[in-house]
Amino acid sequence: MNLLISILQEVSIEEKLKNAPDDSYGIGVFIGSMIPFVVLVILAYVIYRYNKKRLKDE
């Protein structure tokens, strides 16, 4: 089942960039690939601040 899902989700970024209508598509692909990392960093920071504040209050 996981093999089937991974095959269906396989994305070729190079192929998409070759068939893109203009150059701004590449900027969108870059931003879209950075969003998960930015969200993870923000989430880690929020958890860090929460735990730091909680330990300080004890």
PQR file of N, CA, C, O and H, with PARSE charges and radii, in Angstrom:
ATOM      1  N   MET A   1       0.820  -1.194   0.000 -0.4000 1.5000
ATOM      2  CA  MET A   1       0.000   0.000   0.000 -0.0000 2.0000
ATOM      3  C   MET A   1       0.865   1.260   0.000  0.5500 1.7000
ATOM      4  O   MET A   1       0.589   2.203  -0.742 -0.5500 1.4000
ATOM      5  N   ASN A   2       1.915   1.277   0.834 -0.4000 1.5000
ATOM      6  CA  ASN A   2       2.801   2.438   0.868 -0.0000 2.0000
ATOM      7  C   ASN A   2       3.521   2.630  -0.461  0.5500 1.7000
ATOM      8  O   ASN A   2       3.771   3.760  -0.881 -0.5500 1.4000
ATOM      9  H   ASN A   2       2.139   0.511   1.437  0.4000 1.0000
ATOM     10  N   LEU A   3       3.853   1.528  -1.118 -0.4000 1.5000
ATOM     11  CA  LEU A   3       4.509   1.615  -2.422 -0.0000 2.0000
ATOM     12  C   LEU A   3       3.591   2.285  -3.437  0.5500 1.7000
ATOM     13  O   LEU A   3       4.029   3.119  -4.229 -0.5500 1.4000
ATOM     14  H   LEU A   3       3.650   0.610  -0.777  0.4000 1.0000
ATOM     15  N   LEU A   4       2.329   1.917  -3.405 -0.4000 1.5000
ATOM     16  CA  LEU A   4       1.362   2.506  -4.331 -0.0000 2.0000
ATOM     17  C   LEU A   4       1.218   4.011  -4.083  0.5500 1.7000
ATOM     18  O   LEU A   4       1.171   4.798  -5.028 -0.5500 1.4000
ATOM     19  H   LEU A   4       1.973   1.240  -2.762  0.4000 1.0000
ATOM     20  N   ILE A   5       1.151   4.399  -2.832 -0.4000 1.5000
ATOM     21  CA  ILE A   5       1.015   5.821  -2.497 -0.0000 2.0000
ATOM     22  C   ILE A   5       2.260   6.587  -2.925  0.5500 1.7000
ATOM     23  O   ILE A   5       2.154   7.685  -3.471 -0.5500 1.4000
ATOM     24  H   ILE A   5       1.189   3.760  -2.064  0.4000 1.0000
ATOM     25  N   SER A   6       3.438   6.018  -2.682 -0.4000 1.5000
ATOM     26  CA  SER A   6       4.672   6.716  -3.056 -0.0000 2.0000
ATOM     27  C   SER A   6       4.802   6.845  -4.573  0.5500 1.7000
ATOM     28  O   SER A   6       5.329   7.844  -5.062 -0.5500 1.4000
ATOM     29  H   SER A   6       3.524   5.126  -2.238  0.4000 1.0000
ATOM     30  N   ILE A   7       4.345   5.882  -5.298 -0.4000 1.5000
ATOM     31  CA  ILE A   7       4.390   5.964  -6.765 -0.0000 2.0000
ATOM     32  C   ILE A   7       3.435   7.047  -7.262  0.5500 1.7000
ATOM     33  O   ILE A   7       3.765   7.795  -8.183 -0.5500 1.4000
ATOM     34  H   ILE A   7       3.917   5.070  -4.901  0.4000 1.0000
ATOM     35  N   LEU A   8       2.256   7.130  -6.655 -0.4000 1.5000
ATOM     36  CA  LEU A   8       1.283   8.142  -7.075 -0.0000 2.0000
ATOM     37  C   LEU A   8       1.725   9.546  -6.709  0.5500 1.7000
ATOM     38  O   LEU A   8       1.382  10.500  -7.408 -0.5500 1.4000
ATOM     39  H   LEU A   8       1.989   6.523  -5.906  0.4000 1.0000
ATOM     40  N   GLN A   9       2.485   9.694  -5.623 -0.4000 1.5000
ATOM     41  CA  GLN A   9       2.899  11.014  -5.177 -0.0000 2.0000
ATOM     42  C   GLN A   9       4.243  11.442  -5.749  0.5500 1.7000
ATOM     43  O   GLN A   9       4.704  12.547  -5.463 -0.5500 1.4000
ATOM     44  H   GLN A   9       2.764   8.919  -5.055  0.4000 1.0000
ATOM     45  N   GLU A  10       4.872  10.610  -6.537 -0.4000 1.5000
ATOM     46  CA  GLU A  10       6.172  10.950  -7.107 -0.0000 2.0000
ATOM     47  C   GLU A  10       6.022  12.149  -8.032  0.5500 1.7000
ATOM     48  O   GLU A  10       5.241  12.130  -8.984 -0.5500 1.4000
ATOM     49  H   GLU A  10       4.498   9.712  -6.769  0.4000 1.0000
ATOM     50  N   VAL A  11       6.783  13.186  -7.732 -0.4000 1.5000
ATOM     51  CA  VAL A  11       6.684  14.427  -8.488 -0.0000 2.0000
ATOM     52  C   VAL A  11       8.050  14.755  -9.071  0.5500 1.7000
ATOM     53  O   VAL A  11       9.059  14.720  -8.366 -0.5500 1.4000
ATOM     54  H   VAL A  11       7.417  13.202  -6.958  0.4000 1.0000
ATOM     55  N   SER A  12       8.076  15.068 -10.332 -0.4000 1.5000
ATOM     56  CA  SER A  12       9.308  15.460 -10.987 -0.0000 2.0000
ATOM     57  C   SER A  12       9.318  16.981 -11.136  0.5500 1.7000
ATOM     58  O   SER A  12       8.654  17.535 -12.012 -0.5500 1.4000
ATOM     59  H   SER A  12       7.256  15.096 -10.904  0.4000 1.0000
ATOM     60  N   ILE A  13      10.073  17.639 -10.275 -0.4000 1.5000
ATOM     61  CA  ILE A  13      10.123  19.099 -10.296 -0.0000 2.0000
ATOM     62  C   ILE A  13      10.770  19.585 -11.582  0.5500 1.7000
ATOM     63  O   ILE A  13      10.346  20.591 -12.151 -0.5500 1.4000
ATOM     64  H   ILE A  13      10.612  17.189  -9.563  0.4000 1.0000
ATOM     65  N   GLU A  14      11.789  18.881 -12.042 -0.4000 1.5000
ATOM     66  CA  GLU A  14      12.455  19.288 -13.281 -0.0000 2.0000
ATOM     67  C   GLU A  14      11.483  19.263 -14.463  0.5500 1.7000
ATOM     68  O   GLU A  14      11.499  20.155 -15.311 -0.5500 1.4000
ATOM     69  H   GLU A  14      12.133  18.064 -11.580  0.4000 1.0000
ATOM     70  N   GLU A  15      10.646  18.237 -14.506 -0.4000 1.5000
ATOM     71  CA  GLU A  15       9.663  18.123 -15.588 -0.0000 2.0000
ATOM     72  C   GLU A  15       8.646  19.262 -15.513  0.5500 1.7000
ATOM     73  O   GLU A  15       8.265  19.827 -16.538 -0.5500 1.4000
ATOM     74  H   GLU A  15      10.633  17.512 -13.817  0.4000 1.0000
ATOM     75  N   LYS A  16       8.209  19.596 -14.297 -0.4000 1.5000
ATOM     76  CA  LYS A  16       7.265  20.699 -14.140 -0.0000 2.0000
ATOM     77  C   LYS A  16       7.889  22.021 -14.567  0.5500 1.7000
ATOM     78  O   LYS A  16       7.230  22.841 -15.206 -0.5500 1.4000
ATOM     79  H   LYS A  16       8.519  19.137 -13.464  0.4000 1.0000
ATOM     80  N   LEU A  17       9.156  22.233 -14.217 -0.4000 1.5000
ATOM     81  CA  LEU A  17       9.815  23.477 -14.588 -0.0000 2.0000
ATOM     82  C   LEU A  17      10.018  23.580 -16.098  0.5500 1.7000
ATOM     83  O   LEU A  17       9.946  24.673 -16.661 -0.5500 1.4000
ATOM     84  H   LEU A  17       9.691  21.567 -13.697  0.4000 1.0000
ATOM     85  N   LYS A  18      10.274  22.443 -16.757 -0.4000 1.5000
ATOM     86  CA  LYS A  18      10.429  22.463 -18.219 -0.0000 2.0000
ATOM     87  C   LYS A  18       9.122  22.831 -18.907  0.5500 1.7000
ATOM     88  O   LYS A  18       9.121  23.549 -19.907 -0.5500 1.4000
ATOM     89  H   LYS A  18      10.333  21.555 -16.300  0.4000 1.0000
ATOM     90  N   ASN A  19       8.015  22.339 -18.371 -0.4000 1.5000
ATOM     91  CA  ASN A  19       6.707  22.577 -18.992 -0.0000 2.0000
ATOM     92  C   ASN A  19       5.997  23.804 -18.437  0.5500 1.7000
ATOM     93  O   ASN A  19       4.827  24.032 -18.747 -0.5500 1.4000
ATOM     94  H   ASN A  19       8.016  21.756 -17.558  0.4000 1.0000
ATOM     95  N   ALA A  20       6.683  24.591 -17.627 -0.4000 1.5000
ATOM     96  CA  ALA A  20       6.072  25.767 -16.987 -0.0000 2.0000
ATOM     97  C   ALA A  20       5.785  26.849 -18.025  0.5500 1.7000
ATOM     98  O   ALA A  20       6.533  27.012 -18.989 -0.5500 1.4000
ATOM     99  H   ALA A  20       7.633  24.406 -17.376  0.4000 1.0000
ATOM    100  N   PRO A  21       4.702  27.580 -17.819 -0.5600 1.5000
ATOM    101  CA  PRO A  21       4.357  28.637 -18.778  0.2800 2.0000
ATOM    102  C   PRO A  21       5.319  29.823 -18.752  0.5500 1.7000
ATOM    103  O   PRO A  21       5.548  30.449 -19.787 -0.5500 1.4000
ATOM    104  N   ASP A  22       5.889  30.145 -17.579 -0.4000 1.5000
ATOM    105  CA  ASP A  22       6.841  31.257 -17.498 -0.0000 2.0000
ATOM    106  C   ASP A  22       7.791  31.035 -16.318  0.5500 1.7000
ATOM    107  O   ASP A  22       7.709  30.024 -15.621 -0.5500 1.4000
ATOM    108  H   ASP A  22       5.703  29.636 -16.739  0.4000 1.0000
ATOM    109  N   ASP A  23       8.699  32.004 -16.108 -0.4000 1.5000
ATOM    110  CA  ASP A  23       9.726  31.853 -15.083 -0.0000 2.0000
ATOM    111  C   ASP A  23       9.202  31.995 -13.660  0.5500 1.7000
ATOM    112  O   ASP A  23       9.836  31.502 -12.727 -0.5500 1.4000
ATOM    113  H   ASP A  23       8.765  32.825 -16.675  0.4000 1.0000
ATOM    114  N   SER A  24       8.083  32.644 -13.471 -0.4000 1.5000
ATOM    115  CA  SER A  24       7.566  32.831 -12.118 -0.0000 2.0000
ATOM    116  C   SER A  24       7.091  31.510 -11.505  0.5500 1.7000
ATOM    117  O   SER A  24       6.912  31.427 -10.290 -0.5500 1.4000
ATOM    118  H   SER A  24       7.568  33.045 -14.229  0.4000 1.0000
ATOM    119  N   TYR A  25       6.890  30.501 -12.311 -0.4000 1.5000
ATOM    120  CA  TYR A  25       6.506  29.183 -11.806 -0.0000 2.0000
ATOM    121  C   TYR A  25       7.620  28.610 -10.939  0.5500 1.7000
ATOM    122  O   TYR A  25       7.342  27.952  -9.936 -0.5500 1.4000
ATOM    123  H   TYR A  25       7.036  30.568 -13.299  0.4000 1.0000
ATOM    124  N   GLY A  26       8.869  28.849 -11.308 -0.4000 1.5000
ATOM    125  CA  GLY A  26      10.011  28.378 -10.526 -0.0000 2.0000
ATOM    126  C   GLY A  26      10.054  29.010  -9.146  0.5500 1.7000
ATOM    127  O   GLY A  26      10.432  28.360  -8.170 -0.5500 1.4000
ATOM    128  H   GLY A  26       9.094  29.383 -12.122  0.4000 1.0000
ATOM    129  N   ILE A  27       9.669  30.271  -9.063 -0.4000 1.5000
ATOM    130  CA  ILE A  27       9.621  30.949  -7.772 -0.0000 2.0000
ATOM    131  C   ILE A  27       8.551  30.297  -6.894  0.5500 1.7000
ATOM    132  O   ILE A  27       8.766  30.100  -5.698 -0.5500 1.4000
ATOM    133  H   ILE A  27       9.362  30.799  -9.856  0.4000 1.0000
ATOM    134  N   GLY A  28       7.438  29.973  -7.463 -0.4000 1.5000
ATOM    135  CA  GLY A  28       6.374  29.304  -6.713 -0.0000 2.0000
ATOM    136  C   GLY A  28       6.787  27.931  -6.219  0.5500 1.7000
ATOM    137  O   GLY A  28       6.447  27.543  -5.102 -0.5500 1.4000
ATOM    138  H   GLY A  28       7.263  30.132  -8.435  0.4000 1.0000
ATOM    139  N   VAL A  29       7.515  27.196  -7.040 -0.4000 1.5000
ATOM    140  CA  VAL A  29       8.011  25.883  -6.629 -0.0000 2.0000
ATOM    141  C   VAL A  29       8.991  26.035  -5.476  0.5500 1.7000
ATOM    142  O   VAL A  29       8.958  25.249  -4.529 -0.5500 1.4000
ATOM    143  H   VAL A  29       7.792  27.511  -7.948  0.4000 1.0000
ATOM    144  N   PHE A  30       9.860  27.033  -5.544 -0.4000 1.5000
ATOM    145  CA  PHE A  30      10.823  27.273  -4.457 -0.0000 2.0000
ATOM    146  C   PHE A  30      10.107  27.624  -3.162  0.5500 1.7000
ATOM    147  O   PHE A  30      10.423  27.069  -2.110 -0.5500 1.4000
ATOM    148  H   PHE A  30       9.887  27.672  -6.313  0.4000 1.0000
ATOM    149  N   ILE A  31       9.151  28.535  -3.228 -0.4000 1.5000
ATOM    150  CA  ILE A  31       8.401  28.927  -2.031 -0.0000 2.0000
ATOM    151  C   ILE A  31       7.627  27.729  -1.481  0.5500 1.7000
ATOM    152  O   ILE A  31       7.589  27.526  -0.268 -0.5500 1.4000
ATOM    153  H   ILE A  31       8.895  28.986  -4.083  0.4000 1.0000
ATOM    154  N   GLY A  32       7.028  26.956  -2.335 -0.4000 1.5000
ATOM    155  CA  GLY A  32       6.281  25.780  -1.899 -0.0000 2.0000
ATOM    156  C   GLY A  32       7.154  24.726  -1.249  0.5500 1.7000
ATOM    157  O   GLY A  32       6.694  23.997  -0.369 -0.5500 1.4000
ATOM    158  H   GLY A  32       7.059  27.121  -3.321  0.4000 1.0000
ATOM    159  N   SER A  33       8.403  24.635  -1.668 -0.4000 1.5000
ATOM    160  CA  SER A  33       9.297  23.648  -1.051 -0.0000 2.0000
ATOM    161  C   SER A  33       9.860  24.162   0.267  0.5500 1.7000
ATOM    162  O   SER A  33      10.305  23.362   1.091 -0.5500 1.4000
ATOM    163  H   SER A  33       8.777  25.227  -2.383  0.4000 1.0000
ATOM    164  N   MET A  34       9.853  25.475   0.489 -0.4000 1.5000
ATOM    165  CA  MET A  34      10.369  26.041   1.736 -0.0000 2.0000
ATOM    166  C   MET A  34       9.314  26.095   2.839  0.5500 1.7000
ATOM    167  O   MET A  34       9.672  26.112   4.016 -0.5500 1.4000
ATOM    168  H   MET A  34       9.492  26.124  -0.180  0.4000 1.0000
ATOM    169  N   ILE A  35       8.055  26.123   2.504 -0.4000 1.5000
ATOM    170  CA  ILE A  35       6.981  26.285   3.491 -0.0000 2.0000
ATOM    171  C   ILE A  35       7.010  25.199   4.579  0.5500 1.7000
ATOM    172  O   ILE A  35       6.881  25.546   5.753 -0.5500 1.4000
ATOM    173  H   ILE A  35       7.764  26.109   1.548  0.4000 1.0000
ATOM    174  N   PRO A  36       7.169  23.918   4.261 -0.5600 1.5000
ATOM    175  CA  PRO A  36       7.184  22.920   5.350  0.2800 2.0000
ATOM    176  C   PRO A  36       8.314  23.151   6.349  0.5500 1.7000
ATOM    177  O   PRO A  36       8.123  22.951   7.548 -0.5500 1.4000
ATOM    178  N   PHE A  37       9.480  23.565   5.879 -0.4000 1.5000
ATOM    179  CA  PHE A  37      10.595  23.806   6.786 -0.0000 2.0000
ATOM    180  C   PHE A  37      10.336  25.020   7.671  0.5500 1.7000
ATOM    181  O   PHE A  37      10.662  25.001   8.858 -0.5500 1.4000
ATOM    182  H   PHE A  37       9.635  23.728   4.905  0.4000 1.0000
ATOM    183  N   VAL A  38       9.763  26.056   7.115 -0.4000 1.5000
ATOM    184  CA  VAL A  38       9.453  27.261   7.889 -0.0000 2.0000
ATOM    185  C   VAL A  38       8.417  26.933   8.965  0.5500 1.7000
ATOM    186  O   VAL A  38       8.539  27.387  10.103 -0.5500 1.4000
ATOM    187  H   VAL A  38       9.499  26.071   6.151  0.4000 1.0000
ATOM    188  N   VAL A  39       7.408  26.152   8.612 -0.4000 1.5000
ATOM    189  CA  VAL A  39       6.379  25.770   9.580 -0.0000 2.0000
ATOM    190  C   VAL A  39       6.990  24.947  10.709  0.5500 1.7000
ATOM    191  O   VAL A  39       6.640  25.145  11.872 -0.5500 1.4000
ATOM    192  H   VAL A  39       7.309  25.783   7.688  0.4000 1.0000
ATOM    193  N   LEU A  40       7.894  24.030  10.386 -0.4000 1.5000
ATOM    194  CA  LEU A  40       8.537  23.216  11.423 -0.0000 2.0000
ATOM    195  C   LEU A  40       9.399  24.067  12.351  0.5500 1.7000
ATOM    196  O   LEU A  40       9.412  23.833  13.559 -0.5500 1.4000
ATOM    197  H   LEU A  40       8.178  23.869   9.441  0.4000 1.0000
ATOM    198  N   VAL A  41      10.111  25.041  11.814 -0.4000 1.5000
ATOM    199  CA  VAL A  41      10.936  25.923  12.646 -0.0000 2.0000
ATOM    200  C   VAL A  41      10.052  26.752  13.575  0.5500 1.7000
ATOM    201  O   VAL A  41      10.365  26.902  14.755 -0.5500 1.4000
ATOM    202  H   VAL A  41      10.100  25.231  10.832  0.4000 1.0000
ATOM    203  N   ILE A  42       8.976  27.278  13.064 -0.4000 1.5000
ATOM    204  CA  ILE A  42       8.062  28.065  13.894 -0.0000 2.0000
ATOM    205  C   ILE A  42       7.444  27.195  14.989  0.5500 1.7000
ATOM    206  O   ILE A  42       7.336  27.623  16.138 -0.5500 1.4000
ATOM    207  H   ILE A  42       8.721  27.155  12.105  0.4000 1.0000
ATOM    208  N   LEU A  43       7.047  25.994  14.637 -0.4000 1.5000
ATOM    209  CA  LEU A  43       6.475  25.078  15.624 -0.0000 2.0000
ATOM    210  C   LEU A  43       7.489  24.727  16.706  0.5500 1.7000
ATOM    211  O   LEU A  43       7.140  24.693  17.885 -0.5500 1.4000
ATOM    212  H   LEU A  43       7.135  25.647  13.704  0.4000 1.0000
ATOM    213  N   ALA A  44       8.727  24.469  16.330 -0.4000 1.5000
ATOM    214  CA  ALA A  44       9.770  24.159  17.302 -0.0000 2.0000
ATOM    215  C   ALA A  44      10.017  25.344  18.221  0.5500 1.7000
ATOM    216  O   ALA A  44      10.210  25.156  19.422 -0.5500 1.4000
ATOM    217  H   ALA A  44       9.011  24.497  15.371  0.4000 1.0000
ATOM    218  N   TYR A  45      10.016  26.547  17.695 -0.4000 1.5000
ATOM    219  CA  TYR A  45      10.232  27.737  18.507 -0.0000 2.0000
ATOM    220  C   TYR A  45       9.087  27.941  19.499  0.5500 1.7000
ATOM    221  O   TYR A  45       9.321  28.276  20.660 -0.5500 1.4000
ATOM    222  H   TYR A  45       9.859  26.700  16.719  0.4000 1.0000
ATOM    223  N   VAL A  46       7.857  27.740  19.043 -0.4000 1.5000
ATOM    224  CA  VAL A  46       6.701  27.892  19.934 -0.0000 2.0000
ATOM    225  C   VAL A  46       6.757  26.877  21.067  0.5500 1.7000
ATOM    226  O   VAL A  46       6.476  27.223  22.215 -0.5500 1.4000
ATOM    227  H   VAL A  46       7.667  27.468  18.099  0.4000 1.0000
ATOM    228  N   ILE A  47       7.108  25.649  20.773 -0.4000 1.5000
ATOM    229  CA  ILE A  47       7.234  24.623  21.813 -0.0000 2.0000
ATOM    230  C   ILE A  47       8.357  24.970  22.771  0.5500 1.7000
ATOM    231  O   ILE A  47       8.211  24.793  23.980 -0.5500 1.4000
ATOM    232  H   ILE A  47       7.336  25.367  19.841  0.4000 1.0000
ATOM    233  N   TYR A  48       9.468  25.460  22.258 -0.4000 1.5000
ATOM    234  CA  TYR A  48      10.595  25.864  23.106 -0.0000 2.0000
ATOM    235  C   TYR A  48      10.187  26.982  24.061  0.5500 1.7000
ATOM    236  O   TYR A  48      10.457  26.907  25.260 -0.5500 1.4000
ATOM    237  H   TYR A  48       9.586  25.604  21.276  0.4000 1.0000
ATOM    238  N   ARG A  49       9.535  28.019  23.531 -0.4000 1.5000
ATOM    239  CA  ARG A  49       9.117  29.142  24.381 -0.0000 2.0000
ATOM    240  C   ARG A  49       8.100  28.696  25.428  0.5500 1.7000
ATOM    241  O   ARG A  49       8.159  29.143  26.573 -0.5500 1.4000
ATOM    242  H   ARG A  49       9.316  28.080  22.558  0.4000 1.0000
ATOM    243  N   TYR A  50       7.185  27.836  25.058 -0.4000 1.5000
ATOM    244  CA  TYR A  50       6.180  27.336  25.991 -0.0000 2.0000
ATOM    245  C   TYR A  50       6.847  26.574  27.135  0.5500 1.7000
ATOM    246  O   TYR A  50       6.528  26.799  28.303 -0.5500 1.4000
ATOM    247  H   TYR A  50       7.137  27.473  24.128  0.4000 1.0000
ATOM    248  N   ASN A  51       7.762  25.685  26.804 -0.4000 1.5000
ATOM    249  CA  ASN A  51       8.436  24.901  27.838 -0.0000 2.0000
ATOM    250  C   ASN A  51       9.344  25.764  28.698  0.5500 1.7000
ATOM    251  O   ASN A  51       9.441  25.541  29.905 -0.5500 1.4000
ATOM    252  H   ASN A  51       8.021  25.502  25.856  0.4000 1.0000
ATOM    253  N   LYS A  52      10.001  26.733  28.108 -0.4000 1.5000
ATOM    254  CA  LYS A  52      10.867  27.624  28.867 -0.0000 2.0000
ATOM    255  C   LYS A  52      10.048  28.441  29.867  0.5500 1.7000
ATOM    256  O   LYS A  52      10.453  28.599  31.019 -0.5500 1.4000
ATOM    257  H   LYS A  52       9.922  26.914  27.128  0.4000 1.0000
ATOM    258  N   LYS A  53       8.916  28.952  29.437 -0.4000 1.5000
ATOM    259  CA  LYS A  53       8.054  29.739  30.309 -0.0000 2.0000
ATOM    260  C   LYS A  53       7.457  28.860  31.407  0.5500 1.7000
ATOM    261  O   LYS A  53       7.331  29.297  32.551 -0.5500 1.4000
ATOM    262  H   LYS A  53       8.587  28.824  28.501  0.4000 1.0000
ATOM    263  N   ARG A  54       7.094  27.645  31.070 -0.4000 1.5000
ATOM    264  CA  ARG A  54       6.500  26.731  32.038 -0.0000 2.0000
ATOM    265  C   ARG A  54       7.502  26.361  33.125  0.5500 1.7000
ATOM    266  O   ARG A  54       7.150  26.300  34.303 -0.5500 1.4000
ATOM    267  H   ARG A  54       7.196  27.290  30.140  0.4000 1.0000
ATOM    268  N   LEU A  55       8.746  26.113  32.732 -0.4000 1.5000
ATOM    269  CA  LEU A  55       9.787  25.772  33.724 -0.0000 2.0000
ATOM    270  C   LEU A  55      10.137  26.966  34.610  0.5500 1.7000
ATOM    271  O   LEU A  55      10.464  26.798  35.784 -0.5500 1.4000
ATOM    272  H   LEU A  55       9.032  26.162  31.775  0.4000 1.0000
ATOM    273  N   LYS A  56      10.069  28.172  34.045 -0.4000 1.5000
ATOM    274  CA  LYS A  56      10.376  29.369  34.812 -0.0000 2.0000
ATOM    275  C   LYS A  56       9.310  29.614  35.889  0.5500 1.7000
ATOM    276  O   LYS A  56       9.634  30.080  36.981 -0.5500 1.4000
ATOM    277  H   LYS A  56       9.803  28.309  33.091  0.4000 1.0000
ATOM    278  N   ASP A  57       8.054  29.305  35.591 -0.4000 1.5000
ATOM    279  CA  ASP A  57       6.954  29.520  36.519 -0.0000 2.0000
ATOM    280  C   ASP A  57       6.969  28.538  37.690  0.5500 1.7000
ATOM    281  O   ASP A  57       6.405  28.831  38.744 -0.5500 1.4000
ATOM    282  H   ASP A  57       7.791  28.926  34.704  0.4000 1.0000
ATOM    283  N   GLU A  58       7.598  27.391  37.522 -0.4000 1.5000
ATOM    284  CA  GLU A  58       7.618  26.375  38.599 -0.0000 2.0000
ATOM    285  C   GLU A  58       8.534  26.693  39.694  0.5500 1.7000
ATOM    286  O   GLU A  58       8.642  25.925  40.651 -0.5500 1.4000
ATOM    287  H   GLU A  58       8.056  27.153  36.666  0.4000 1.0000
TER
END
